[in-house]
Amino acid sequence: MEGTSLFDLPEGMQVSQIQITEQGLVVEVIATSPTSRCPACSALSDSIHCHYRRVLCDIPCVGRRVQLWMTVRKFTCRNPLCERKVSLSGSRPL
């Protein structure tokens, strides 16, 4: 079924890989939105400051550990009047 996903992710997030290991299940998710809004001033930015990974662990499923690896980005706010210079993207849609 095209357009259907195992996970209901917000717009701008995509499952990049699912791995079954000896230790458990690893689901890798990446942020794909090319822009993000500053939470302080709402200015739109396409200037990526950095990438980093968040690892979320859940209780075992069928005796196996479940992990969600999220690669998210921080964007630089380009509004010279804004006090917040870096904002997080990837944990919620615009």
C-alpha positions, 0 to 999 in steps of 0.5 A: 500500500503506497503512502502507508507507514508502519509508524504515524510520524509528523510531517518532516520526519521519516523512518530511514531504517529498521534493524532487528538485532540480537539485543532488540529492535532499532528504528531510525528516524530522521528529520527531513524538513528543509526549514524550521521556525524559531520558537521565539520569533517564528522566523523561518530558517534553512540554516542548519546549525548541527545534527545530533542523535536522540536515543529513546528506549522503551520497555521490551516487546516480545522479550526484546529491547526497543530503541528509537534513534532520532537524528534531529537538527538545530537551525540558526535563527537569522532574525537579528532582533531575536535573542534565541540564535539556535532552535531545535527541529525534528521533534515536532512539525512546523 
